[in-house]
Amino acid sequence: MTGTTTTASAEGNLGRPVRHPDPVQNAAYWARIDANVAAAPELTDAQRVRLRGIFQQAAIKEAA
């Protein structure tokens, strides 16, 4: 699978949570997070399947 996958996130609707009361520090915090995410390698299909299974198990247990 060579295509990219996009998913909806709470950030798109609610904005990012405030991690520091100072807006400058908060912006720097999120800039570091963005840099880390950009530097991370793409997930393999096997990793995506495993994560999907983990979250589906959690949802099934929650519903029970």
PyMOL Python script that loads the backbone (N, CA, C, O; Angstrom):
from pymol import cmd

cmd.read_pdbstr("""\
ATOM      1  N   MET A   1       0.851  -1.176   0.000  1.00  0.00           N
ATOM      2  CA  MET A   1       0.000   0.000   0.000  1.00  0.00           C
ATOM      3  C   MET A   1       0.894   1.235   0.000  1.00  0.00           C
ATOM      4  O   MET A   1       1.645   1.465   0.948  1.00  0.00           O
ATOM      5  N   THR A   2       0.813   2.015  -1.048  1.00  0.00           N
ATOM      6  CA  THR A   2       1.673   3.184  -1.142  1.00  0.00           C
ATOM      7  C   THR A   2       0.935   4.483  -0.885  1.00  0.00           C
ATOM      8  O   THR A   2       1.571   5.519  -0.689  1.00  0.00           O
ATOM      9  N   GLY A   3      -0.384   4.455  -0.881  1.00  0.00           N
ATOM     10  CA  GLY A   3      -1.157   5.673  -0.651  1.00  0.00           C
ATOM     11  C   GLY A   3      -1.118   6.098   0.806  1.00  0.00           C
ATOM     12  O   GLY A   3      -0.857   5.287   1.695  1.00  0.00           O
ATOM     13  N   THR A   4      -1.375   7.351   1.037  1.00  0.00           N
ATOM     14  CA  THR A   4      -1.406   7.839   2.413  1.00  0.00           C
ATOM     15  C   THR A   4      -2.823   7.742   2.950  1.00  0.00           C
ATOM     16  O   THR A   4      -3.800   7.846   2.208  1.00  0.00           O
ATOM     17  N   THR A   5      -2.909   7.545   4.238  1.00  0.00           N
ATOM     18  CA  THR A   5      -4.199   7.434   4.898  1.00  0.00           C
ATOM     19  C   THR A   5      -4.384   8.636   5.810  1.00  0.00           C
ATOM     20  O   THR A   5      -3.495   8.978   6.590  1.00  0.00           O
ATOM     21  N   THR A   6      -5.533   9.269   5.709  1.00  0.00           N
ATOM     22  CA  THR A   6      -5.819  10.381   6.604  1.00  0.00           C
ATOM     23  C   THR A   6      -7.025  10.026   7.456  1.00  0.00           C
ATOM     24  O   THR A   6      -7.965   9.383   6.989  1.00  0.00           O
ATOM     25  N   THR A   7      -6.985  10.447   8.695  1.00  0.00           N
ATOM     26  CA  THR A   7      -8.095  10.197   9.602  1.00  0.00           C
ATOM     27  C   THR A   7      -8.495  11.501  10.266  1.00  0.00           C
ATOM     28  O   THR A   7      -7.687  12.420  10.405  1.00  0.00           O
ATOM     29  N   ALA A   8      -9.734  11.566  10.666  1.00  0.00           N
ATOM     30  CA  ALA A   8     -10.221  12.753  11.375  1.00  0.00           C
ATOM     31  C   ALA A   8      -9.652  12.759  12.783  1.00  0.00           C
ATOM     32  O   ALA A   8      -9.416  11.704  13.373  1.00  0.00           O
ATOM     33  N   SER A   9      -9.436  13.937  13.308  1.00  0.00           N
ATOM     34  CA  SER A   9      -8.941  14.046  14.673  1.00  0.00           C
ATOM     35  C   SER A   9      -9.730  15.115  15.416  1.00  0.00           C
ATOM     36  O   SER A   9     -10.356  15.991  14.818  1.00  0.00           O
ATOM     37  N   ALA A  10      -9.678  15.014  16.717  1.00  0.00           N
ATOM     38  CA  ALA A  10     -10.355  16.019  17.546  1.00  0.00           C
ATOM     39  C   ALA A  10      -9.736  17.395  17.323  1.00  0.00           C
ATOM     40  O   ALA A  10     -10.415  18.416  17.441  1.00  0.00           O
ATOM     41  N   GLU A  11      -8.440  17.416  16.998  1.00  0.00           N
ATOM     42  CA  GLU A  11      -7.765  18.691  16.789  1.00  0.00           C
ATOM     43  C   GLU A  11      -8.440  19.508  15.692  1.00  0.00           C
ATOM     44  O   GLU A  11      -8.537  20.732  15.790  1.00  0.00           O
ATOM     45  N   GLY A  12      -8.905  18.825  14.649  1.00  0.00           N
ATOM     46  CA  GLY A  12      -9.557  19.526  13.549  1.00  0.00           C
ATOM     47  C   GLY A  12     -10.821  20.243  13.980  1.00  0.00           C
ATOM     48  O   GLY A  12     -11.184  21.265  13.397  1.00  0.00           O
ATOM     49  N   ASN A  13     -11.493  19.721  14.992  1.00  0.00           N
ATOM     50  CA  ASN A  13     -12.743  20.311  15.445  1.00  0.00           C
ATOM     51  C   ASN A  13     -12.590  21.172  16.698  1.00  0.00           C
ATOM     52  O   ASN A  13     -13.281  22.179  16.849  1.00  0.00           O
ATOM     53  N   LEU A  14     -11.705  20.785  17.577  1.00  0.00           N
ATOM     54  CA  LEU A  14     -11.627  21.437  18.879  1.00  0.00           C
ATOM     55  C   LEU A  14     -10.386  22.304  19.079  1.00  0.00           C
ATOM     56  O   LEU A  14     -10.358  23.122  19.998  1.00  0.00           O
ATOM     57  N   GLY A  15      -9.386  22.148  18.265  1.00  0.00           N
ATOM     58  CA  GLY A  15      -8.129  22.851  18.483  1.00  0.00           C
ATOM     59  C   GLY A  15      -7.236  22.032  19.404  1.00  0.00           C
ATOM     60  O   GLY A  15      -7.677  21.044  19.992  1.00  0.00           O
ATOM     61  N   ARG A  16      -6.008  22.437  19.525  1.00  0.00           N
ATOM     62  CA  ARG A  16      -5.062  21.712  20.355  1.00  0.00           C
ATOM     63  C   ARG A  16      -5.240  22.094  21.813  1.00  0.00           C
ATOM     64  O   ARG A  16      -5.576  23.237  22.124  1.00  0.00           O
ATOM     65  N   PRO A  17      -5.014  21.135  22.713  1.00  0.00           N
ATOM     66  CA  PRO A  17      -5.099  21.477  24.139  1.00  0.00           C
ATOM     67  C   PRO A  17      -3.953  22.401  24.536  1.00  0.00           C
ATOM     68  O   PRO A  17      -2.885  22.371  23.925  1.00  0.00           O
ATOM     69  N   VAL A  18      -4.171  23.194  25.526  1.00  0.00           N
ATOM     70  CA  VAL A  18      -3.140  24.103  26.030  1.00  0.00           C
ATOM     71  C   VAL A  18      -2.271  23.327  27.008  1.00  0.00           C
ATOM     72  O   VAL A  18      -2.764  22.836  28.023  1.00  0.00           O
ATOM     73  N   ARG A  19      -0.990  23.216  26.712  1.00  0.00           N
ATOM     74  CA  ARG A  19      -0.062  22.486  27.571  1.00  0.00           C
ATOM     75  C   ARG A  19       0.699  23.427  28.510  1.00  0.00           C
ATOM     76  O   ARG A  19       1.173  23.011  29.567  1.00  0.00           O
ATOM     77  N   HIS A  20       0.810  24.690  28.116  1.00  0.00           N
ATOM     78  CA  HIS A  20       1.483  25.694  28.942  1.00  0.00           C
ATOM     79  C   HIS A  20       0.625  26.956  28.941  1.00  0.00           C
ATOM     80  O   HIS A  20       0.103  27.344  27.896  1.00  0.00           O
ATOM     81  N   PRO A  21       0.472  27.599  30.091  1.00  0.00           N
ATOM     82  CA  PRO A  21      -0.349  28.825  30.125  1.00  0.00           C
ATOM     83  C   PRO A  21       0.246  29.958  29.282  1.00  0.00           C
ATOM     84  O   PRO A  21      -0.490  30.799  28.765  1.00  0.00           O
ATOM     85  N   ASP A  22       1.578  29.981  29.142  1.00  0.00           N
ATOM     86  CA  ASP A  22       2.244  31.003  28.329  1.00  0.00           C
ATOM     87  C   ASP A  22       2.089  30.622  26.850  1.00  0.00           C
ATOM     88  O   ASP A  22       2.526  29.542  26.454  1.00  0.00           O
ATOM     89  N   PRO A  23       1.481  31.479  26.032  1.00  0.00           N
ATOM     90  CA  PRO A  23       1.261  31.138  24.622  1.00  0.00           C
ATOM     91  C   PRO A  23       2.551  30.842  23.852  1.00  0.00           C
ATOM     92  O   PRO A  23       2.551  30.003  22.951  1.00  0.00           O
ATOM     93  N   VAL A  24       3.640  31.516  24.195  1.00  0.00           N
ATOM     94  CA  VAL A  24       4.918  31.277  23.508  1.00  0.00           C
ATOM     95  C   VAL A  24       5.427  29.873  23.821  1.00  0.00           C
ATOM     96  O   VAL A  24       5.859  29.152  22.922  1.00  0.00           O
ATOM     97  N   GLN A  25       5.378  29.487  25.091  1.00  0.00           N
ATOM     98  CA  GLN A  25       5.815  28.143  25.469  1.00  0.00           C
ATOM     99  C   GLN A  25       4.888  27.082  24.876  1.00  0.00           C
ATOM    100  O   GLN A  25       5.342  26.022  24.446  1.00  0.00           O
ATOM    101  N   ASN A  26       3.601  27.373  24.857  1.00  0.00           N
ATOM    102  CA  ASN A  26       2.642  26.437  24.286  1.00  0.00           C
ATOM    103  C   ASN A  26       2.921  26.229  22.794  1.00  0.00           C
ATOM    104  O   ASN A  26       2.895  25.097  22.312  1.00  0.00           O
ATOM    105  N   ALA A  27       3.185  27.309  22.068  1.00  0.00           N
ATOM    106  CA  ALA A  27       3.496  27.205  20.639  1.00  0.00           C
ATOM    107  C   ALA A  27       4.792  26.424  20.424  1.00  0.00           C
ATOM    108  O   ALA A  27       4.883  25.616  19.499  1.00  0.00           O
ATOM    109  N   ALA A  28       5.796  26.662  21.276  1.00  0.00           N
ATOM    110  CA  ALA A  28       7.059  25.934  21.160  1.00  0.00           C
ATOM    111  C   ALA A  28       6.858  24.448  21.436  1.00  0.00           C
ATOM    112  O   ALA A  28       7.462  23.609  20.767  1.00  0.00           O
ATOM    113  N   TYR A  29       6.023  24.115  22.405  1.00  0.00           N
ATOM    114  CA  TYR A  29       5.723  22.721  22.722  1.00  0.00           C
ATOM    115  C   TYR A  29       5.134  22.025  21.497  1.00  0.00           C
ATOM    116  O   TYR A  29       5.600  20.953  21.111  1.00  0.00           O
ATOM    117  N   TRP A  30       4.113  22.626  20.884  1.00  0.00           N
ATOM    118  CA  TRP A  30       3.458  22.006  19.744  1.00  0.00           C
ATOM    119  C   TRP A  30       4.362  21.993  18.524  1.00  0.00           C
ATOM    120  O   TRP A  30       4.237  21.101  17.686  1.00  0.00           O
ATOM    121  N   ALA A  31       5.269  22.954  18.399  1.00  0.00           N
ATOM    122  CA  ALA A  31       6.242  22.929  17.296  1.00  0.00           C
ATOM    123  C   ALA A  31       7.166  21.719  17.443  1.00  0.00           C
ATOM    124  O   ALA A  31       7.516  21.080  16.451  1.00  0.00           O
ATOM    125  N   ARG A  32       7.564  21.402  18.688  1.00  0.00           N
ATOM    126  CA  ARG A  32       8.399  20.212  18.922  1.00  0.00           C
ATOM    127  C   ARG A  32       7.623  18.940  18.591  1.00  0.00           C
ATOM    128  O   ARG A  32       8.173  18.018  17.989  1.00  0.00           O
ATOM    129  N   ILE A  33       6.365  18.887  18.974  1.00  0.00           N
ATOM    130  CA  ILE A  33       5.535  17.720  18.660  1.00  0.00           C
ATOM    131  C   ILE A  33       5.421  17.556  17.143  1.00  0.00           C
ATOM    132  O   ILE A  33       5.583  16.451  16.625  1.00  0.00           O
ATOM    133  N   ASP A  34       5.143  18.645  16.435  1.00  0.00           N
ATOM    134  CA  ASP A  34       5.028  18.590  14.974  1.00  0.00           C
ATOM    135  C   ASP A  34       6.329  18.106  14.332  1.00  0.00           C
ATOM    136  O   ASP A  34       6.297  17.319  13.386  1.00  0.00           O
ATOM    137  N   ALA A  35       7.472  18.574  14.842  1.00  0.00           N
ATOM    138  CA  ALA A  35       8.766  18.155  14.304  1.00  0.00           C
ATOM    139  C   ALA A  35       8.997  16.668  14.538  1.00  0.00           C
ATOM    140  O   ALA A  35       9.493  15.970  13.653  1.00  0.00           O
ATOM    141  N   ASN A  36       8.641  16.175  15.730  1.00  0.00           N
ATOM    142  CA  ASN A  36       8.794  14.746  16.024  1.00  0.00           C
ATOM    143  C   ASN A  36       7.914  13.897  15.114  1.00  0.00           C
ATOM    144  O   ASN A  36       8.351  12.864  14.609  1.00  0.00           O
ATOM    145  N   VAL A  37       6.690  14.329  14.909  1.00  0.00           N
ATOM    146  CA  VAL A  37       5.763  13.577  14.051  1.00  0.00           C
ATOM    147  C   VAL A  37       6.273  13.573  12.612  1.00  0.00           C
ATOM    148  O   VAL A  37       6.217  12.543  11.941  1.00  0.00           O
ATOM    149  N   ALA A  38       6.764  14.703  12.137  1.00  0.00           N
ATOM    150  CA  ALA A  38       7.266  14.793  10.770  1.00  0.00           C
ATOM    151  C   ALA A  38       8.502  13.910  10.565  1.00  0.00           C
ATOM    152  O   ALA A  38       8.721  13.393   9.470  1.00  0.00           O
ATOM    153  N   ALA A  39       9.303  13.737  11.613  1.00  0.00           N
ATOM    154  CA  ALA A  39      10.533  12.955  11.504  1.00  0.00           C
ATOM    155  C   ALA A  39      10.289  11.454  11.644  1.00  0.00           C
ATOM    156  O   ALA A  39      11.163  10.657  11.301  1.00  0.00           O
ATOM    157  N   ALA A  40       9.132  11.059  12.136  1.00  0.00           N
ATOM    158  CA  ALA A  40       8.843   9.643  12.369  1.00  0.00           C
ATOM    159  C   ALA A  40       8.601   8.927  11.045  1.00  0.00           C
ATOM    160  O   ALA A  40       8.039   9.507  10.116  1.00  0.00           O
ATOM    161  N   PRO A  41       9.025   7.669  10.958  1.00  0.00           N
ATOM    162  CA  PRO A  41       8.755   6.906   9.734  1.00  0.00           C
ATOM    163  C   PRO A  41       7.266   6.545   9.639  1.00  0.00           C
ATOM    164  O   PRO A  41       6.556   6.510  10.644  1.00  0.00           O
ATOM    165  N   GLU A  42       6.819   6.281   8.424  1.00  0.00           N
ATOM    166  CA  GLU A  42       5.432   5.874   8.205  1.00  0.00           C
ATOM    167  C   GLU A  42       5.183   4.516   8.856  1.00  0.00           C
ATOM    168  O   GLU A  42       6.092   3.690   8.938  1.00  0.00           O
ATOM    169  N   LEU A  43       3.968   4.285   9.313  1.00  0.00           N
ATOM    170  CA  LEU A  43       3.607   2.975   9.845  1.00  0.00           C
ATOM    171  C   LEU A  43       3.506   1.977   8.697  1.00  0.00           C
ATOM    172  O   LEU A  43       3.078   2.317   7.594  1.00  0.00           O
ATOM    173  N   THR A  44       3.903   0.752   8.975  1.00  0.00           N
ATOM    174  CA  THR A  44       3.717  -0.311   7.986  1.00  0.00           C
ATOM    175  C   THR A  44       2.268  -0.783   8.060  1.00  0.00           C
ATOM    176  O   THR A  44       1.555  -0.475   9.014  1.00  0.00           O
ATOM    177  N   ASP A  45       1.842  -1.527   7.051  1.00  0.00           N
ATOM    178  CA  ASP A  45       0.481  -2.066   7.058  1.00  0.00           C
ATOM    179  C   ASP A  45       0.273  -2.981   8.262  1.00  0.00           C
ATOM    180  O   ASP A  45      -0.798  -2.972   8.869  1.00  0.00           O
ATOM    181  N   ALA A  46       1.294  -3.773   8.613  1.00  0.00           N
ATOM    182  CA  ALA A  46       1.190  -4.678   9.766  1.00  0.00           C
ATOM    183  C   ALA A  46       0.996  -3.883  11.060  1.00  0.00           C
ATOM    184  O   ALA A  46       0.223  -4.291  11.928  1.00  0.00           O
ATOM    185  N   GLN A  47       1.685  -2.764  11.190  1.00  0.00           N
ATOM    186  CA  GLN A  47       1.530  -1.931  12.387  1.00  0.00           C
ATOM    187  C   GLN A  47       0.127  -1.329  12.443  1.00  0.00           C
ATOM    188  O   GLN A  47      -0.482  -1.259  13.510  1.00  0.00           O
ATOM    189  N   ARG A  48      -0.379  -0.897  11.290  1.00  0.00           N
ATOM    190  CA  ARG A  48      -1.741  -0.336  11.248  1.00  0.00           C
ATOM    191  C   ARG A  48      -2.777  -1.377  11.663  1.00  0.00           C
ATOM    192  O   ARG A  48      -3.698  -1.080  12.424  1.00  0.00           O
ATOM    193  N   VAL A  49      -2.618  -2.610  11.149  1.00  0.00           N
ATOM    194  CA  VAL A  49      -3.551  -3.681  11.489  1.00  0.00           C
ATOM    195  C   VAL A  49      -3.515  -3.963  12.980  1.00  0.00           C
ATOM    196  O   VAL A  49      -4.559  -4.118  13.613  1.00  0.00           O
ATOM    197  N   ARG A  50      -2.320  -4.030  13.540  1.00  0.00           N
ATOM    198  CA  ARG A  50      -2.182  -4.317  14.971  1.00  0.00           C
ATOM    199  C   ARG A  50      -2.828  -3.218  15.822  1.00  0.00           C
ATOM    200  O   ARG A  50      -3.548  -3.514  16.775  1.00  0.00           O
ATOM    201  N   LEU A  51      -2.576  -1.973  15.484  1.00  0.00           N
ATOM    202  CA  LEU A  51      -3.172  -0.858  16.229  1.00  0.00           C
ATOM    203  C   LEU A  51      -4.696  -0.872  16.098  1.00  0.00           C
ATOM    204  O   LEU A  51      -5.407  -0.646  17.077  1.00  0.00           O
ATOM    205  N   ARG A  52      -5.193  -1.135  14.897  1.00  0.00           N
ATOM    206  CA  ARG A  52      -6.634  -1.199  14.688  1.00  0.00           C
ATOM    207  C   ARG A  52      -7.251  -2.270  15.593  1.00  0.00           C
ATOM    208  O   ARG A  52      -8.297  -2.052  16.204  1.00  0.00           O
ATOM    209  N   GLY A  53      -6.592  -3.421  15.666  1.00  0.00           N
ATOM    210  CA  GLY A  53      -7.074  -4.503  16.516  1.00  0.00           C
ATOM    211  C   GLY A  53      -7.081  -4.129  17.984  1.00  0.00           C
ATOM    212  O   GLY A  53      -8.023  -4.453  18.707  1.00  0.00           O
ATOM    213  N   ILE A  54      -6.043  -3.453  18.423  1.00  0.00           N
ATOM    214  CA  ILE A  54      -5.959  -3.028  19.827  1.00  0.00           C
ATOM    215  C   ILE A  54      -7.123  -2.099  20.171  1.00  0.00           C
ATOM    216  O   ILE A  54      -7.772  -2.274  21.202  1.00  0.00           O
ATOM    217  N   PHE A  55      -7.389  -1.116  19.313  1.00  0.00           N
ATOM    218  CA  PHE A  55      -8.458  -0.168  19.604  1.00  0.00           C
ATOM    219  C   PHE A  55      -9.833  -0.805  19.485  1.00  0.00           C
ATOM    220  O   PHE A  55     -10.749  -0.437  20.220  1.00  0.00           O
ATOM    221  N   GLN A  56      -9.991  -1.753  18.571  1.00  0.00           N
ATOM    222  CA  GLN A  56     -11.276  -2.438  18.454  1.00  0.00           C
ATOM    223  C   GLN A  56     -11.529  -3.309  19.680  1.00  0.00           C
ATOM    224  O   GLN A  56     -12.667  -3.391  20.144  1.00  0.00           O
ATOM    225  N   GLN A  57     -10.501  -3.962  20.214  1.00  0.00           N
ATOM    226  CA  GLN A  57     -10.655  -4.776  21.434  1.00  0.00           C
ATOM    227  C   GLN A  57     -11.079  -3.893  22.597  1.00  0.00           C
ATOM    228  O   GLN A  57     -11.941  -4.269  23.391  1.00  0.00           O
ATOM    229  N   ALA A  58     -10.469  -2.722  22.693  1.00  0.00           N
ATOM    230  CA  ALA A  58     -10.815  -1.803  23.782  1.00  0.00           C
ATOM    231  C   ALA A  58     -12.280  -1.380  23.674  1.00  0.00           C
ATOM    232  O   ALA A  58     -12.978  -1.294  24.684  1.00  0.00           O
ATOM    233  N   ALA A  59     -12.744  -1.116  22.453  1.00  0.00           N
ATOM    234  CA  ALA A  59     -14.127  -0.696  22.259  1.00  0.00           C
ATOM    235  C   ALA A  59     -15.095  -1.830  22.605  1.00  0.00           C
ATOM    236  O   ALA A  59     -16.166  -1.585  23.161  1.00  0.00           O
ATOM    237  N   ILE A  60     -14.722  -3.059  22.280  1.00  0.00           N
ATOM    238  CA  ILE A  60     -15.590  -4.206  22.582  1.00  0.00           C
ATOM    239  C   ILE A  60     -15.673  -4.404  24.098  1.00  0.00           C
ATOM    240  O   ILE A  60     -16.752  -4.659  24.631  1.00  0.00           O
ATOM    241  N   LYS A  61     -14.541  -4.287  24.788  1.00  0.00           N
ATOM    242  CA  LYS A  61     -14.537  -4.447  26.246  1.00  0.00           C
ATOM    243  C   LYS A  61     -15.354  -3.340  26.909  1.00  0.00           C
ATOM    244  O   LYS A  61     -16.061  -3.580  27.887  1.00  0.00           O
ATOM    245  N   GLU A  62     -15.251  -2.122  26.367  1.00  0.00           N
ATOM    246  CA  GLU A  62     -15.989  -0.989  26.918  1.00  0.00           C
ATOM    247  C   GLU A  62     -17.497  -1.200  26.754  1.00  0.00           C
ATOM    248  O   GLU A  62     -18.280  -0.849  27.637  1.00  0.00           O
ATOM    249  N   ALA A  63     -17.887  -1.768  25.632  1.00  0.00           N
ATOM    250  CA  ALA A  63     -19.311  -1.975  25.358  1.00  0.00           C
ATOM    251  C   ALA A  63     -19.893  -3.097  26.227  1.00  0.00           C
ATOM    252  O   ALA A  63     -21.096  -3.122  26.489  1.00  0.00           O
ATOM    253  N   ALA A  64     -19.048  -4.008  26.666  1.00  0.00           N
ATOM    254  CA  ALA A  64     -19.544  -5.170  27.445  1.00  0.00           C
ATOM    255  C   ALA A  64     -19.921  -4.822  28.855  1.00  0.00           C
ATOM    256  O   ALA A  64     -20.347  -5.693  29.613  1.00  0.00           O
TER     257      ALA A  64
END
""", "prot")
cmd.dss("prot")
cmd.show_as("cartoon", "prot")
cmd.util.cbc("prot")
cmd.orient("prot")
